[in-house]
Amino acid sequence: MIKYLVFVGMIFSLTGSALYIKEMLKGKAKPNRVSWLIWSIAPLIATFAELSSGVTLAAIPVFMSGFGSLLVFVISLFRKEAYWKVNTFDWGCGVLSVLALILWYITKNPEIAIVFSILSNMFASLPTMLKSWKHPATESSIAYIGGLLSAATSFAAIEIWNFASLTFPTYLVLNNLTLIFLIEHERFMKKRRS
């Protein structure tokens, strides 16, 4: 019955996304739409690839990662604080993300789809990671904490331990931990100095 923890993970994911949206509506979180758009597309593609490989309940946290990101992206369209970055670094990350998705579409292989979805998601994370390091006050770690907890529940639901069931959840855990660290590093260092 431990595999049903993924439904608790759904709650973590939705709560994290809702609280991030609340921070965005207050003007505290200023999401990069490029990141959030690709963060919605890549996990949804990975979900379908996982399902086609026989992954069942363990695919729910991956789906929720995409769904929660899609909610943030759609709400961001109505917020002037959110932005589309157009510098060379962001364009490069966006092009690499789209290229990864196109290459997966051409191959039609579920495992390759997962790899390219991870690459796409990773490249889309780079602008937000850079922003989080330089300007942590423009981000809120709550969505990433919800994403981390949700992704961690995948491991309770894995029935067959293989590439398809392990790879994207492992990536999500590492990506969310990295974003949390980048957002909270300054606050942690101030507490440590006190």
C-alpha positions in Angstrom: 0.0 0.0 0.0 3.0 2.3 0.2 2.7 2.8 -3.5 -0.3 5.0 -2.9 1.9 7.6 -1.4 2.0 9.1 -4.9 -1.5 10.5 -4.1 0.0 12.3 -1.1 2.7 13.5 -3.5 -0.1 14.9 -5.8 -1.2 17.0 -2.8 2.4 18.2 -2.2 2.7 19.1 -5.8 -0.6 21.0 -6.1 0.0 22.7 -2.8 3.5 23.8 -3.8 2.2 25.1 -7.2 -0.7 26.9 -5.5 1.5 28.6 -2.9 4.0 29.6 -5.7 1.0 31.1 -7.6 0.0 32.9 -4.4 3.6 34.3 -4.1 3.4 35.3 -7.8 0.1 37.1 -7.3 1.7 39.0 -4.4 4.5 40.1 -6.7 7.2 38.2 -4.8 7.9 35.4 -7.2 8.8 36.5 -10.7 8.8 33.4 -12.9 10.7 33.0 -16.1 8.0 31.9 -18.6 10.5 30.0 -20.8 11.4 27.8 -17.9 7.8 27.2 -16.7 6.5 26.5 -20.2 9.2 23.8 -20.9 8.8 22.5 -17.4 5.2 21.8 -18.3 5.9 20.2 -21.7 8.9 17.9 -20.9 7.4 16.1 -17.9 4.1 15.5 -19.8 6.0 13.9 -22.6 8.0 11.9 -20.1 4.7 10.8 -18.5 3.4 9.4 -21.8 6.8 7.7 -22.5 6.7 6.1 -19.0 3.2 4.9 -19.5 4.1 3.4 -22.9 7.0 1.6 -21.1 4.6 0.0 -18.5 5.2 2.5 -15.6 1.9 3.0 -13.8 1.5 4.9 -10.5 5.1 6.0 -10.4 4.3 8.2 -13.4 1.9 10.3 -11.4 4.5 12.6 -9.8 6.1 13.1 -13.2 2.7 14.1 -14.6 2.1 16.4 -11.6 5.4 18.1 -12.2 4.2 19.1 -15.7 0.7 19.9 -14.6 1.8 22.1 -11.8 4.2 23.9 -14.0 1.5 24.4 -16.6 -0.7 26.0 -14.0 2.1 28.4 -13.0 2.8 29.2 -16.7 -0.9 30.0 -17.5 -1.3 32.2 -14.5 2.0 34.0 -15.3 0.5 35.1 -18.6 -1.7 37.5 -16.6 1.1 38.8 -14.4 3.4 41.7 -15.5 6.1 40.5 -13.0 6.5 37.3 -15.0 8.7 37.6 -18.1 10.0 36.1 -21.2 13.8 36.3 -21.1 15.3 37.2 -24.5 19.1 37.3 -23.8 21.5 35.0 -25.7 21.7 32.5 -22.7 17.9 32.1 -22.5 17.5 31.8 -26.3 20.2 29.1 -26.3 18.6 27.2 -23.5 15.2 27.4 -25.2 16.6 26.3 -28.5 18.3 23.3 -26.9 15.1 22.4 -25.1 13.0 22.5 -28.3 15.7 20.5 -30.1 15.7 17.8 -27.5 11.9 17.5 -27.8 12.1 17.3 -31.6 14.8 14.7 -31.5 12.6 12.6 -29.2 9.6 13.0 -31.6 11.8 11.7 -34.5 13.0 8.6 -32.6 9.7 7.5 -31.1 11.6 5.5 -28.5 10.2 5.8 -24.9 13.6 5.7 -23.2 15.0 8.2 -25.6 11.9 10.3 -25.0 12.7 10.3 -21.3 16.4 11.2 -21.9 15.4 14.1 -24.2 12.7 15.2 -21.8 15.2 15.4 -19.0 17.6 17.3 -21.3 14.9 19.7 -22.3 13.8 20.2 -18.7 17.4 20.6 -17.6 18.2 23.3 -20.2 14.9 25.1 -19.3 16.0 25.1 -15.7 19.3 26.9 -16.4 17.8 30.4 -16.7 15.8 30.0 -13.5 18.8 28.5 -11.7 21.0 31.5 -12.8 18.3 33.9 -11.7 17.8 32.1 -8.4 21.5 32.4 -7.6 21.8 36.0 -8.6 18.4 37.3 -7.4 17.0 34.7 -4.9 14.3 37.2 -3.7 12.6 36.9 -7.2 11.9 33.2 -6.6 10.0 31.2 -4.0 11.2 27.7 -3.0 7.8 26.4 -2.1 6.9 25.0 -5.5 10.2 23.2 -5.6 9.7 21.8 -2.2 6.3 20.5 -3.3 7.9 19.1 -6.4 10.7 17.5 -4.4 8.3 15.8 -2.0 6.0 14.7 -4.9 8.9 13.3 -7.0 10.2 11.4 -4.0 6.9 9.5 -3.7 7.6 8.0 -7.2 10.1 5.6 -5.6 7.4 4.2 -3.3 5.2 3.3 -6.4 7.8 1.8 -8.7 6.8 -1.8 -9.5 9.6 -2.5 -12.0 12.9 -0.9 -11.3 14.2 0.1 -14.7 15.4 3.1 -16.7 11.8 4.2 -17.5 10.6 4.2 -13.9 13.7 5.6 -12.2 15.2 8.2 -14.5 12.8 11.1 -14.6 11.8 11.0 -10.9 15.6 10.9 -10.0 16.2 13.9 -12.2 13.2 15.8 -10.6 14.5 15.2 -7.1 18.0 16.5 -8.1 16.6 19.4 -10.0 14.3 20.5 -7.2 17.0 20.1 -4.6 19.3 22.3 -6.7 16.7 25.0 -7.2 15.8 25.0 -3.5 19.5 25.4 -2.6 20.0 28.2 -5.1 17.0 30.1 -3.8 17.7 29.5 -0.1 21.5 29.7 -0.1 21.7 33.4 0.8 19.2 33.0 3.7 21.1 29.9 4.9 24.4 31.8 4.9 23.0 34.7 6.8 21.7 32.4 9.5 25.0 30.6 9.6 26.9 33.8 10.2 24.6 34.9 13.0 
